[in-house]
Amino acid sequence: MQAEYKLTLPALGPEQAEPLAMNRLEEALDKLGFVPNMYSVMANSPGLLDTYIHGYDRFRALSGFSPAEQEVVLLAISRENGCTYCVAAHSFLADKMSGVPAAVTDAIRDGRPIPDARLAALHDFTRTMVVKRGLPDAADVGAFLAAGYSERQILEIVLAVAVKTISNYANHLFHTPVDRMFAGRAWSDAAPVAA
């Protein structure tokens, strides 16, 4: 999904960015071997980029979710928000780094039922938090807890929603092109939606 208005601010490399953003871009280059297009455009607002990376890193390190569960959460939010960039990126990470079964990733991308009951409960609750704007009902929470998750993990999903909202909305505004590394998992928000 892309905003009708496309921001005209340029993608920035470390050499053009203000010091805080420059540091984050250099860290990405050292860690990933490249600067993702999303980071380059977010660098126009050093506070935005820094807040995103800080929150993302905290979610990854402290959420109590496994890498596969983290990817399900991040994919669910990105798909619900229609972020073509983040769905492609997190699909790639799900496939190559997080150990998410392809059938689960593809089900999330396509809006189909997820063939793993626990991951389905995680996906459904995460999606509910986005759709209901953080106002789940008792049945929503009950199903999440019955799947073996905790109340604390509800708060971790709030963190993930906040972080992905930052990146999803920035990508909508910039029409951020998907990096070559993620292109094999390109996704369109016109993908079929489950009934």
Backbone as CSV, one residue per row, in Angstrom:
resi,resn,N_x,N_y,N_z,CA_x,CA_y,CA_z,C_x,C_y,C_z
1,MET,0.854,-1.166,0.000,0.000,0.000,0.000,0.902,1.231,0.000
2,GLN,0.479,2.207,-0.765,1.248,3.433,-0.811,0.309,4.619,-0.662
3,ALA,0.821,5.639,0.003,0.034,6.858,0.174,-0.143,7.539,-1.178
4,GLU,-1.237,8.245,-1.336,-1.445,9.011,-2.575,-0.305,10.012,-2.751
5,TYR,0.068,10.661,-1.656,1.184,11.612,-1.702,2.473,10.864,-1.416
6,LYS,3.465,11.051,-2.252,4.778,10.435,-2.046,5.751,11.507,-1.567
7,LEU,6.361,11.235,-0.409,7.364,12.173,0.090,8.506,12.291,-0.912
8,THR,9.030,13.500,-1.061,10.097,13.749,-2.027,11.473,13.827,-1.371
9,LEU,11.535,13.606,-0.074,12.828,13.612,0.610,13.689,12.487,0.039
10,PRO,14.983,12.706,-0.100,15.838,11.693,-0.722,16.209,10.571,0.247
11,ALA,16.538,9.423,-0.306,17.165,8.366,0.490,18.552,8.866,0.878
12,LEU,18.938,8.627,2.124,20.220,9.136,2.618,21.177,7.992,2.936
13,GLY,22.421,8.199,2.600,23.468,7.295,3.041,24.105,7.872,4.292
14,PRO,24.989,7.118,4.940,25.619,7.622,6.158,26.303,8.979,5.975
15,GLU,26.869,9.201,4.799,27.613,10.434,4.566,26.713,11.664,4.458
16,GLN,25.422,11.492,4.140,24.506,12.632,4.043,23.664,12.833,5.297
17,ALA,23.594,11.845,6.153,22.679,11.870,7.288,23.228,12.680,8.461
18,GLU,22.303,13.186,9.276,22.690,13.845,10.521,23.340,12.803,11.438
19,PRO,24.114,13.242,12.442,24.907,12.302,13.240,24.152,11.100,13.818
20,LEU,22.985,11.299,14.418,22.263,10.173,15.008,21.867,9.166,13.932
21,ALA,21.303,9.652,12.832,20.921,8.760,11.734,22.153,8.139,11.095
22,MET,23.218,8.909,10.965,24.463,8.389,10.402,24.940,7.187,11.211
23,ASN,24.911,7.304,12.534,25.331,6.192,13.385,24.481,4.953,13.156
24,ARG,23.166,5.142,13.047,22.265,3.994,12.843,22.488,3.361,11.477
25,LEU,22.731,4.180,10.453,22.993,3.643,9.115,24.325,2.886,9.074
26,GLU,25.319,3.419,9.742,26.617,2.725,9.795,26.501,1.411,10.556
27,GLU,25.721,1.402,11.631,25.499,0.158,12.377,24.808,-0.879,11.497
28,ALA,23.830,-0.444,10.715,23.132,-1.365,9.810,24.096,-1.926,8.776
29,LEU,24.931,-1.077,8.234,25.913,-1.511,7.240,26.859,-2.546,7.829
30,ASP,27.321,-2.297,9.059,28.219,-3.243,9.728,27.515,-4.559,10.038
31,LYS,26.278,-4.486,10.490,25.538,-5.670,10.927,24.980,-6.474,9.759
32,LEU,24.432,-5.776,8.754,23.727,-6.440,7.658,24.533,-6.534,6.366
33,GLY,25.544,-5.684,6.257,26.329,-5.655,5.024,25.734,-4.728,3.968
34,PHE,24.618,-4.096,4.279,23.991,-3.119,3.393,23.071,-2.249,4.243
35,VAL,22.670,-1.119,3.683,21.704,-0.257,4.365,20.350,-0.482,3.683
36,PRO,19.379,-1.047,4.390,18.065,-1.256,3.785,17.464,0.061,3.290
37,ASN,16.749,-0.015,2.171,16.099,1.176,1.621,15.226,1.866,2.665
38,MET,14.556,1.077,3.492,13.690,1.646,4.519,14.485,2.538,5.481
39,TYR,15.653,2.088,5.887,16.486,2.892,6.786,16.936,4.177,6.097
40,SER,17.278,4.074,4.816,17.770,5.242,4.078,16.735,6.352,4.003
41,VAL,15.470,5.986,3.846,14.452,7.037,3.782,14.068,7.513,5.177
42,MET,14.024,6.597,6.143,13.698,6.993,7.516,14.775,7.897,8.107
43,ALA,15.981,7.849,7.561,17.091,8.675,8.063,16.806,10.165,7.934
44,ASN,15.823,10.539,7.130,15.442,11.948,7.038,14.915,12.484,8.366
45,SER,14.464,11.583,9.230,14.051,11.947,10.585,14.880,11.093,11.538
46,PRO,16.023,11.609,12.016,16.881,10.800,12.873,16.149,10.194,14.074
47,GLY,15.229,10.954,14.668,14.470,10.426,15.802,13.585,9.257,15.406
48,LEU,12.992,9.331,14.224,12.150,8.248,13.729,12.981,6.975,13.529
49,LEU,14.095,7.101,12.833,14.954,5.946,12.576,15.480,5.364,13.882
50,ASP,15.967,6.204,14.763,16.519,5.737,16.029,15.448,5.049,16.883
51,THR,14.264,5.648,16.945,13.173,5.053,17.723,12.779,3.705,17.144
52,TYR,12.681,3.621,15.823,12.337,2.357,15.174,13.369,1.281,15.518
53,ILE,14.634,1.575,15.290,15.676,0.566,15.510,15.743,0.163,16.975
54,HIS,15.650,1.126,17.869,15.695,0.831,19.306,14.531,-0.090,19.701
55,GLY,13.321,0.270,19.301,12.156,-0.545,19.638,12.195,-1.916,18.994
56,TYR,12.622,-1.975,17.740,12.726,-3.243,17.021,13.723,-4.165,17.726
57,ASP,14.873,-3.617,18.069,15.888,-4.420,18.767,15.382,-4.900,20.124
58,ARG,14.649,-4.060,20.845,14.113,-4.465,22.148,13.057,-5.560,21.989
59,PHE,12.218,-5.439,20.968,11.235,-6.489,20.711,11.945,-7.805,20.417
60,ARG,12.956,-7.759,19.575,13.684,-8.982,19.219,14.372,-9.595,20.445
61,ALA,14.955,-8.768,21.292,15.759,-9.275,22.408,14.947,-9.626,23.653
62,LEU,13.833,-8.937,23.883,13.183,-9.017,25.194,11.734,-9.506,25.187
63,SER,11.169,-9.807,24.035,9.733,-10.095,23.969,9.333,-11.432,24.577
64,GLY,10.269,-12.372,24.672,9.911,-13.704,25.155,9.328,-14.587,24.065
65,PHE,9.166,-14.054,22.855,8.725,-14.844,21.722,9.935,-15.463,21.028
66,SER,9.770,-16.645,20.493,10.828,-17.277,19.703,11.024,-16.459,18.413
67,PRO,12.147,-16.652,17.704,12.318,-15.945,16.430,11.157,-16.192,15.460
68,ALA,10.662,-17.418,15.390,9.535,-17.711,14.493,8.281,-16.964,14.942
69,GLU,8.029,-16.943,16.244,6.865,-16.208,16.756,6.999,-14.708,16.499
70,GLN,8.198,-14.177,16.681,8.426,-12.761,16.400,8.078,-12.440,14.954
71,GLU,8.499,-13.300,14.049,8.237,-13.058,12.628,6.748,-13.109,12.332
72,VAL,6.027,-14.035,12.982,4.576,-14.109,12.800,3.935,-12.795,13.246
73,VAL,4.351,-12.275,14.380,3.811,-11.005,14.879,4.101,-9.877,13.885
74,LEU,5.347,-9.759,13.464,5.740,-8.659,12.581,5.087,-8.773,11.206
75,LEU,4.949,-9.990,10.713,4.254,-10.207,9.437,2.764,-9.874,9.557
76,ALA,2.144,-10.306,10.641,0.709,-10.050,10.823,0.423,-8.553,10.820
77,ILE,1.230,-7.797,11.528,1.036,-6.344,11.591,1.273,-5.719,10.222
78,SER,2.367,-6.092,9.588,2.722,-5.496,8.297,1.690,-5.814,7.229
79,ARG,1.179,-7.044,7.250,0.148,-7.396,6.266,-1.135,-6.622,6.544
80,GLU,-1.521,-6.549,7.800,-2.754,-5.824,8.135,-2.644,-4.360,7.741
81,ASN,-1.445,-3.783,7.879,-1.228,-2.392,7.495,-0.960,-2.229,6.001
82,GLY,-0.867,-3.345,5.266,-0.667,-3.277,3.825,0.704,-2.795,3.405
83,CYS,1.731,-3.091,4.190,3.084,-2.612,3.880,3.815,-3.615,2.987
84,THR,3.886,-3.304,1.711,4.527,-4.207,0.766,6.008,-4.422,1.097
85,TYR,6.680,-3.369,1.550,8.101,-3.484,1.893,8.286,-4.438,3.071
86,CYS,7.574,-4.208,4.158,7.790,-5.009,5.374,7.296,-6.445,5.222
87,VAL,6.234,-6.670,4.459,5.805,-8.053,4.236,6.895,-8.796,3.470
88,ALA,7.478,-8.177,2.457,8.561,-8.821,1.711,9.763,-9.084,2.619
89,ALA,10.174,-8.078,3.379,11.351,-8.216,4.243,11.145,-9.291,5.302
90,HIS,9.987,-9.273,5.976,9.763,-10.259,7.039,9.481,-11.651,6.482
91,SER,8.988,-11.740,5.256,8.858,-13.051,4.616,10.244,-13.635,4.362
92,PHE,11.154,-12.805,3.875,12.529,-13.239,3.653,13.160,-13.690,4.971
93,LEU,13.016,-12.878,6.013,13.584,-13.235,7.311,12.946,-14.510,7.860
94,ALA,11.646,-14.667,7.655,10.955,-15.884,8.099,11.555,-17.107,7.413
95,ASP,11.793,-16.990,6.121,12.334,-18.104,5.335,13.778,-18.418,5.684
96,LYS,14.598,-17.389,5.794,16.055,-17.572,5.858,16.651,-17.548,7.253
97,MET,15.974,-16.915,8.221,16.613,-16.706,9.514,15.785,-17.132,10.718
98,SER,14.478,-17.068,10.615,13.650,-17.246,11.803,13.013,-18.619,11.940
99,GLY,13.149,-19.453,10.932,12.643,-20.815,11.035,11.126,-20.947,10.968
100,VAL,10.467,-20.015,10.315,9.014,-20.117,10.151,8.757,-21.068,8.978
101,PRO,7.913,-22.072,9.170,7.585,-22.942,8.039,6.982,-22.120,6.891
102,ALA,7.379,-22.438,5.670,6.884,-21.692,4.502,5.364,-21.702,4.432
103,ALA,4.745,-22.796,4.854,3.280,-22.871,4.814,2.648,-21.824,5.731
104,VAL,3.309,-21.525,6.844,2.800,-20.508,7.773,2.998,-19.118,7.174
105,THR,4.202,-18.850,6.684,4.478,-17.540,6.086,3.534,-17.273,4.920
106,ASP,3.378,-18.257,4.046,2.519,-18.069,2.878,1.057,-17.889,3.278
107,ALA,0.612,-18.587,4.309,-0.769,-18.420,4.779,-0.991,-16.993,5.286
108,ILE,-0.040,-16.459,6.035,-0.162,-15.077,6.520,-0.197,-14.115,5.338
109,ARG,0.722,-14.276,4.410,0.796,-13.394,3.241,-0.504,-13.415,2.437
110,ASP,-1.097,-14.608,2.312,-2.277,-14.779,1.469,-3.597,-14.608,2.213
111,GLY,-3.540,-14.415,3.535,-4.762,-14.265,4.309,-5.533,-15.564,4.451
112,ARG,-4.816,-16.674,4.450,-5.443,-17.989,4.599,-5.235,-18.506,6.018
113,PRO,-5.990,-19.546,6.428,-5.784,-20.133,7.753,-4.350,-20.653,7.921
114,ILE,-3.823,-20.463,9.107,-2.448,-20.862,9.415,-2.454,-22.301,9.922
115,PRO,-1.614,-23.181,9.337,-1.640,-24.604,9.671,-0.888,-24.979,10.949
116,ASP,-0.866,-24.112,11.911,-0.224,-24.370,13.198,-1.079,-23.643,14.232
117,ALA,-1.710,-24.388,15.127,-2.702,-23.797,16.032,-2.117,-22.698,16.922
118,ARG,-0.937,-22.920,17.468,-0.342,-21.924,18.365,0.043,-20.650,17.598
119,LEU,0.676,-20.818,16.444,1.044,-19.646,15.641,-0.205,-18.950,15.091
120,ALA,-1.240,-19.719,14.812,-2.505,-19.119,14.365,-3.092,-18.240,15.469
121,ALA,-3.055,-18.714,16.708,-3.569,-17.925,17.830,-2.759,-16.642,18.005
122,LEU,-1.447,-16.743,17.846,-0.573,-15.567,17.952,-0.892,-14.580,16.831
123,HIS,-0.979,-15.072,15.618,-1.318,-14.222,14.474,-2.663,-13.540,14.682
124,ASP,-3.665,-14.338,15.065,-5.017,-13.799,15.189,-5.097,-12.719,16.265
125,PHE,-4.411,-12.949,17.390,-4.446,-11.942,18.448,-3.698,-10.676,18.019
126,THR,-2.566,-10.848,17.361,-1.811,-9.687,16.879,-2.661,-8.878,15.911
127,ARG,-3.291,-9.559,14.988,-4.151,-8.878,14.014,-5.296,-8.168,14.737
128,THR,-5.869,-8.815,15.736,-6.944,-8.214,16.521,-6.475,-6.920,17.187
129,MET,-5.260,-6.925,17.717,-4.730,-5.712,18.360,-4.623,-4.559,17.373
130,VAL,-4.281,-4.861,16.122,-4.199,-3.807,15.107,-5.604,-3.353,14.710
131,VAL,-6.450,-4.297,14.372,-7.790,-3.978,13.874,-8.633,-3.279,14.938
132,LYS,-8.531,-3.740,16.180,-9.331,-3.163,17.263,-8.609,-2.034,18.001
133,ARG,-7.466,-1.609,17.457,-6.710,-0.475,18.003,-6.389,-0.634,19.479
134,GLY,-5.927,-1.842,19.825,-5.514,-2.096,21.198,-6.658,-2.316,22.164
135,LEU,-7.833,-2.640,21.651,-9.006,-2.848,22.508,-9.569,-4.262,22.330
136,PRO,-8.775,-5.295,22.667,-9.289,-6.655,22.528,-10.387,-6.911,23.550
137,ASP,-11.298,-7.808,23.209,-12.309,-8.175,24.198,-11.823,-9.391,24.985
138,ALA,-12.594,-9.778,25.983,-12.174,-10.874,26.864,-11.971,-12.172,26.099
139,ALA,-12.799,-12.430,25.098,-12.657,-13.657,24.309,-11.360,-13.646,23.512
140,ASP,-10.976,-12.488,22.970,-9.715,-12.372,22.227,-8.538,-12.715,23.138
141,VAL,-8.532,-12.108,24.320,-7.436,-12.348,25.271,-7.465,-13.794,25.750
142,GLY,-8.654,-14.309,26.024,-8.784,-15.687,26.487,-8.205,-16.685,25.505
143,ALA,-8.470,-16.497,24.217,-7.934,-17.409,23.199,-6.408,-17.318,23.137
144,PHE,-5.876,-16.122,23.281,-4.428,-15.915,23.265,-3.781,-16.604,24.467
145,LEU,-4.329,-16.392,25.640,-3.784,-17.013,26.851,-3.946,-18.530,26.820
146,ALA,-5.050,-19.008,26.282,-5.288,-20.458,26.199,-4.289,-21.139,25.272
147,ALA,-3.720,-20.389,24.345,-2.712,-20.947,23.435,-1.345,-21.037,24.097
148,GLY,-1.240,-20.578,25.347,0.018,-20.694,26.075,0.837,-19.422,26.159
149,TYR,0.261,-18.325,25.720,0.965,-17.043,25.812,0.596,-16.347,27.124
150,SER,1.324,-15.285,27.450,1.152,-14.617,28.741,0.612,-13.197,28.567
151,GLU,0.140,-12.642,29.662,-0.298,-11.246,29.637,0.852,-10.313,29.280
152,ARG,2.042,-10.609,29.774,3.185,-9.758,29.419,3.370,-9.725,27.907
153,GLN,3.148,-10.857,27.255,3.340,-10.895,25.811,2.299,-10.053,25.065
154,ILE,1.197,-9.750,25.709,0.260,-8.785,25.125,0.959,-7.435,24.999
155,LEU,1.689,-7.061,26.041,2.428,-5.794,25.995,3.539,-5.832,24.957
156,GLU,4.157,-6.983,24.762,5.204,-7.105,23.744,4.605,-6.934,22.351
157,ILE,3.368,-7.392,22.177,2.687,-7.172,20.904,2.400,-5.683,20.722
158,VAL,2.064,-4.981,21.797,1.884,-3.528,21.714,3.179,-2.876,21.217
159,LEU,4.317,-3.313,21.750,5.605,-2.792,21.279,5.779,-3.069,19.790
160,ALA,5.499,-4.287,19.359,5.651,-4.638,17.949,4.724,-3.808,17.065
161,VAL,3.494,-3.590,17.517,2.558,-2.764,16.748,3.118,-1.344,16.609
162,ALA,3.660,-0.803,17.693,4.221,0.549,17.645,5.385,0.624,16.662
163,VAL,6.280,-0.328,16.748,7.469,-0.340,15.888,7.077,-0.523,14.423
164,LYS,6.205,-1.475,14.164,5.821,-1.732,12.770,4.959,-0.607,12.217
165,THR,4.205,0.082,13.058,3.444,1.230,12.574,4.409,2.302,12.076
166,ILE,5.496,2.511,12.801,6.509,3.474,12.356,7.017,3.100,10.971
167,SER,7.466,1.866,10.814,8.052,1.476,9.525,6.992,1.369,8.434
168,ASN,5.843,0.790,8.746,4.792,0.638,7.727,4.354,1.992,7.194
169,TYR,4.095,2.932,8.084,3.617,4.242,7.645,4.699,4.998,6.874
170,ALA,5.941,4.919,7.327,7.032,5.577,6.585,7.138,4.986,5.181
171,ASN,7.029,3.667,5.076,7.111,3.034,3.761,5.933,3.429,2.869
172,HIS,4.752,3.580,3.450,3.598,4.048,2.669,3.892,5.436,2.086
173,LEU,4.448,6.306,2.923,4.690,7.692,2.510,5.829,7.825,1.503
174,PHE,6.833,6.970,1.621,7.984,7.043,0.718,7.841,6.152,-0.511
175,HIS,6.849,5.252,-0.514,6.743,4.251,-1.587,8.075,3.499,-1.673
176,THR,8.587,3.104,-0.521,9.924,2.526,-0.420,10.071,1.301,-1.312
177,PRO,11.055,1.317,-2.210,11.273,0.140,-3.055,11.854,-1.011,-2.229
178,VAL,11.401,-2.206,-2.541,11.886,-3.405,-1.848,13.335,-3.643,-2.249
179,ASP,14.179,-3.902,-1.266,15.587,-4.195,-1.533,15.709,-5.472,-2.361
180,ARG,16.757,-5.539,-3.174,16.998,-6.702,-4.030,16.997,-7.991,-3.211
181,MET,17.563,-7.948,-2.004,17.641,-9.135,-1.159,16.251,-9.703,-0.847
182,PHE,15.263,-8.839,-0.732,13.918,-9.263,-0.356,12.989,-9.458,-1.561
183,ALA,13.466,-9.141,-2.755,12.614,-9.100,-3.949,11.951,-10.439,-4.263
184,GLY,12.593,-11.540,-3.925,12.005,-12.850,-4.178,10.747,-13.098,-3.360
185,ARG,10.526,-12.290,-2.346,9.327,-12.416,-1.501,8.447,-11.179,-1.625
186,ALA,8.534,-10.491,-2.765,7.694,-9.320,-3.000,6.235,-9.711,-2.794
187,TRP,5.466,-8.745,-2.326,4.061,-8.990,-1.973,3.243,-7.775,-2.387
188,SER,2.014,-8.024,-2.763,1.092,-6.952,-3.115,-0.060,-6.941,-2.119
189,ASP,-0.479,-5.754,-1.725,-1.609,-5.664,-0.803,-2.918,-6.026,-1.497
190,ALA,-2.853,-6.355,-2.781,-4.029,-6.828,-3.508,-4.156,-8.352,-3.395
191,ALA,-3.306,-8.950,-2.546,-3.346,-10.396,-2.350,-4.716,-10.814,-1.822
192,PRO,-5.118,-12.057,-2.085,-6.443,-12.490,-1.643,-6.589,-12.406,-0.117
193,VAL,-7.777,-12.087,0.315,-8.077,-11.997,1.749,-9.051,-13.102,2.113
194,ALA,-8.804,-13.738,3.240,-9.685,-14.815,3.698,-11.079,-14.272,3.987
195,ALA,-12.065,-15.100,3.737,-13.452,-14.684,3.966,-13.783,-14.698,5.435
